[in-house]
Amino acid sequence: MMCSFSFINIYRMLPLLGVLLAIPVYAETLSEAWEIALVQNFSLKAAQETVAAAEEQLEAAKAIRLPGLSFKTGYTARDNEPQLRATIGPSTMELPVENQYNYAYQATASIPLYTSGRITSGIDASTAMLKASEADKASVLLNLKMQVAESYVSVLRAMRGFEVAESYVASLEAHERDVFSFYNQGIVAWNDYLASQVSLADARQQMIQVQNNLDLAQAAFNRLLQRPLAQKIVLEELTLENNKETLPVLTRKALEQRSELAALTKKIQALRNQATGVRAEDLPQIALVGGYGYQQNDYLVEEGQWSITLGLEWNLFDGGVSNHKANVISRQANALQQQYNDFTSMIALQTRQAWLDTQETQKRLQVTSKAIASAEENLKVSRNRYHSGLSTNTDVLSAATLRIKSQYNHANARYDKLLAILHLKRATGEL
């Protein structure tokens, strides 16, 4: 009875299962993949922590301008009571000056009044480093988006390649059946059938390789999004339009917008400011110090005292240590300046290469689109002629190979174009 009831329930659920199976599989977009990667990526999280550290460093540099408060205390035990020996006329006297056991404490407040630019240089250096770390974070973000985009296109390319390989196998399977039928009718020789079998086997092994490439591409894509490597994915086809701007305009935009150049600029500024701050350490430093001190001493009239001091510190000569330290930092800034100069030419080259790639792939796409139609018609004519006994088995197999080659070429041209457009966006900092 229970078994019958279960079968009835399953039967009633069949329409619902049919509806569920009819629901189309959701296709993931590139924008959605970016959002997931930006949340999960460890490199981006590290860059965010670097920005947070730079913010803390800036707050620390600003805090040096604020008053400082310190407190010290201690308890002292001596083996005897300190005494002062005094000679008055013919007699000598010993007078105690401190207790054998006593305690003391001191509270001091200080504020810098003038530091010859040392504190200001430190704040400016920290501000520049914060902006540099933010620019570095932007570069990490763009690099991550580019990685995801390249992996996304690789999956699309592999999926299309598998579809083409499947169609090639299906085409050769149909041809093998035709050749076997003709052989049974005594129309063609046995070696025609053998040749069709060899071509079909080769197409199947190619499809196995393409399937493996697809699995690897999907696993690499899942890794970037911190997902299980074997998770099945369905991606939405990508469509991007060519940039209509001229190469000089694109190059100028790249030099203005690339975060890598902004980061180098701010790092150079930070080092220059640090060098200025180090040199300022040898210049006059003025501070105001005040506080209260207490020392337990039965021989003092007042055990506690308030004090205030306006102090000047000027390191007149240190053997050139500060100057050498400042020169080290300045040299580091000069080195970054040379990197900046080199990187500007590299960015110009990257932009030019990506722009040329978009032009080349667009032309390839137009050529391969026409080739597909010709290859389809060529295969159709070759099969009809073979069925009529006007062409050979080799002609049909060659036509099938040309057809599959034209489809591969068209797919590669399409996805190479998508990558070129994405690389151009990355080169100009607009990805």
N, C-alpha and C positions, 0 to 999 in steps of 0.2 A: 504493500500500500504506500509506504514512504517512497519507494523507488518510483512508482507511478506519479506521485505528487511532484517529485523533483523534475521528471521529464515534462510534466505539464507546465511547470514554472519556466523551464528553459524554453519551451515552445512559445510561451507568451512573451518572453524576452527577445525573441528573434527579431521582431520589427525594430525594437530599440537598438539592438546591436547593429542592425542594418543602417539605422540613422547615424550612429556613432562612426561607423566605418565610412560613411559617405562624407563626413566632415573633412574638408581639406586640411592637409598638414600645414601648420603655421610656418611661414618662411621668415627667417631672421634677416634683418637688414644690417647694412654696414654701420649705420648710426647706433643701432641697438648693441651691436658688438663692441663699438667704441665705449659706450656707456658702461658695459660690464667690465671691460678691460681696465678702464680708468678707476674703477672701484677696487678691483682685485689685485692690480699689479704691484709687486713689491718694490720695483725700481721707483715708481712714482711715489709710493709711500715713503721711501727713503728720502726722496727729494723734498717732500713735504716736511719731514723732520729736520732737514737741513735748513729750510726756510724758518721753521720755528726756532731753531738754535740761533740763527742770525738775528731774529727778533729779540731773543733774550740777551744776546751780546750788545745790541743797540741800547736796550734798557739799562744794562750794566754800565755802558759808557756814559749815558746821561746821568746815572746815579752818582757819578764821581763829583758832580757839581753840588750835590746836596750835603748838608751838615752830617758829620760822623760823630757818633757817641760811643765811648768805650768806658769800661769799668774794670778796675784791677783791685784785688785784695790779697792779703797774705798774713800769715802768722809767723813770727820769728822767735826762736829760742836760742839763747847764747849760753856759753859755759860760765860767763861771769857778767857782771854789770859794767858796761862801758863807763870809763871815768876820764876826766880831764885833769891833768897835772898843771898846777899854776904856782909860780914862784912870786911871792910878794915879800920884798925885803929879804930878810935873812931866813924866812920860813918858806917851806914848800907845802902846798896843799893839793889834795886829790879830791875832785868834785865829780859826783856821778852826773852823766848827761842823758842816759837812756835806761829804761828798764831792762832787766835781764830777759823778761818775756813780754812781748807786746804784739799787737796786731795793727794793720793799717789798711786803708782803702783809698782809692782815688777814682773820681769820675771826671772824664775829659770830653769836651765837645770841640770840634774843629770844623772849619769851613774854608775851602780855597777861595782866595780873593782875586788872585792873578796868577796865571800859569804860563804866560808867554805863548798861548795858543795850544798848549799840550792837550787840554781837555777837549777843546773845540775840534782839533784835528782827529782825536779819537772818536768823537761822535760822527764826524764826517766820514771817517773810514768805515765805521760800523754801518752807517746808512748806505754807503755805496755797496758794501758786502751784502746787505739785505737785498738790495735791488738786483745784485748779481745772482744771488741764490734764487730769487724769483724768476729771473731770466733762464737760469739753468733748469729750473722746474718746468718752465714752458718748453724748453728744448726736449726734456725727457718726455713730456706729454706728446709733443709732435712726433718724436721718434717712435713712441709706443703706438700712436695712431697709424703711422706709416707701416710698422710691423704688422699690425692687425689687418690693415688694408691689403698689404702684399699677401698675407696668408689667406685672406678672404678671396682674393682673385685667384690664388693658387688652387683653392678648393673648387671655385667655379670652373677653372680651366680643366681640372681633373675630372669633374663631373661631366663636362661637355665631351672630354676625351673618351670617357667610358661610354657615353651615348653613341658616339661615332664608332667606337670599337664594336659595340653591340650590333649596330646597323650593318657593319661590315661582315660580321659573323652571320647574321641573318641572311644577308645577300648571298654569301657563298654557300650557305646551307641550301637555299632555294636552288641555286645553280647546280649543286651536287645532286639534288634530287632529279633535276632535269636531265643531267648527264647520265645518271644511272638508268633513268627511264629510256633514254635514247639507246643506251648500250643494250638493254634487254630487247629492244626492237631491232637491234642489229644495225642501227644507223651510225653509231660512233664506235671507235676502238676502245679497248680496255684502258689504254694508257691515258685517255681523256679523263676517265673516271678517277684514275690514280692521281693525276695532276690536280684535279679539283679537290680530292681528299687532302693532298699535301698543302694546298693553299688554305683550305679550311682549318687544318691543324695549326698552321702558322698564324692565322687570324685569331684563333682561340688562345694561343700562348701570348699573343700581343694583348689580348683582352685581360688575361691574368695579370700581366705586368701593369696595365693601366689601372686595374682594380687595386693592386698593391699601392700604386702611387696615390690613388684617391684616399685610401685608408691612412696613409702617412700624412697627406695634406690635411685631412680632417683631424688627426691626432695633434698635429702642430697647431692648428687653429684652436682646438680645445685647450691646449696647454697655455696659450696666451690669455685665455679667458678663465684660467684656473678651474677647469672642469675635468671630469673623468676623460681620459684620452679616447676611450672607446665609445663615448656618447655620440649617437647618431645626430646629424645636423642636416637641416635644409636651409639653404641660403637663397635670398631673393636676388634675381639677376640684377647686375649693376649697369647703370647707364649714365655716362658722363659726357658733357659736351666739351669740345676743344675750346681753349682760351683764345679769344680773337685779338688780344693785345699783341703789339709788336715786341720783338726781342729786347730792344733797348728799354722799353717801358717795364717789361717783366724784370729785367736785370736791376733797374733802379729800385723797383719795389722790393726785390729780394735784399738788396743792400740796406734798405731802410727798415725792413720788418724782421729780419732774421734775429731770433733771440740769442743765438750764439754770439753774434757781434755785440749785442747789447750787454751780454754777460761779461765779455772781455773788456769792454769799455769801462764798466763799473768796477771790475777787479783792478784795472790799471789806476782808476781814481782812488780806490781804497789803499793801494800800495803807496801812491804818492802822498796821501794824507798820513799814512803810518810813518813814512820817512820824516815828514814835517814834525810829527809828534815826538819822534825819537830825538831829533835835533833840539826841540824845545826843552827837553829835559836838562840841558846844560845852561839854559837861560834862567833869569830870575823867577823864583817861585815864592809867592807871598800868600800866607795863610793866617787866619785869626784863630787862636786856640784859647779856650777858657775852661775852667773846671773847679772842682772842690776836692781837697785832699785832707785826709784825717790820719793821724798817727798817734797811737796811744803812748803817751810819755808823761810821767808824773812831774818831770823837771821842766816842761815847757809851760809857758803862761797860757798860750792858745794851742790846743792840739789840732784844731781844724783851721784850714785856710782856703779862701777863695782866691782865684788868680785869673788873669787874662793876659794874653801875650799876642802881640803882632809880630810875626816872624818872617824873616827873609832868608831864603836858601838860594845860593848861587854857586853852581859847580863850575869854578873858573878853569880847571884843568883836570882831565881824566885820562891823559895819555892818548887821546883820540879815539877812545872806545866808542862813544856815542856817535861820532862822525862816521866811523867805519860801519857800525850797525845800520845807520841811516843809508849809507851807500849800498849796502847789501840789498836793502829793500828797494832802493831806486833801480838797481840793476835788474831785480826781479820784475819791476814794472816795465823796464825797457824790453825785457825778454817777451813779456806779454804783448807789448806793442808790435814787436816783430811777428808774433803769431797772428795778431789782428790783421796786419798787412797781408800776410800769406793767405789768411782765411777769406779775405775779401775777393782775391782772385779765384780761390777755389769755389766760392759761392757763384761767381760769375760763370765759371765753367760748368758747374752743376745746372745752372739755369739754362745755359745754352744747350747742353746735352739733352736735357728733358724737353726743351722746346723743339729741337731737331727730331727727337724721337716721336713727338706727337705728329709732326709733319710726315715722317716716314711711315708710321703705322697707319695713318689715314689713307695714304696712297696704296699701301698693301691691302687695306680693307676693301678698297674699291676694286682692285685687280682680282682679289680672291673671290669676291662676290660674283663677278662674271664667270670666273673659272668653275664655280660650283654648278651653275646652270649648264655650262658646256659639258662638264663631266657627267652629269645626270643624263643628258641627252645622248652622250657618247655610249654610256652603258646600255641605255635602252635600245639604241640602234644595233649595238654589238650583239645583244641577246636575240633581237628579232632576226638578225642575219644568221646567227648560229642556229636558231630554230628552223630557219629556211635552208640551212646547209650552205650558206654563202660565206661564212667566216669560221674560224677555228676556235677551239676551246681556249687557246692561248690569248686570242683577241678579247674574249669575254673577261678572262682573269686580269689581263692588263687594264681593261676599261674599269673593272671594279677597283683595282689598285689606284688608278688615277682619280677615281671618284673619292676614295677615302683620303687620299693625299690632299685633294682640294679642300675637303671638309676640315682636315687638320690644319691646313694652312690658313683657312679663313678663321677658325677658332683661335689660333695663335695670334693672328693679326688683331683680332678683336680684343683679346685680353692683354696683348702687348700695348695696345692703344690705351686701355683703361689704366694700366700701370704707368704709362708715360704721362698721362694727365695727372694722376696722383703724385708722381714724382715732381712734376712741375709745380703743383700746389705746395708740396713740401719745400721745394727749393725757394719759393717766394714767401714761405712762412704763413700760408693761408689754409693749410690742411685742416 
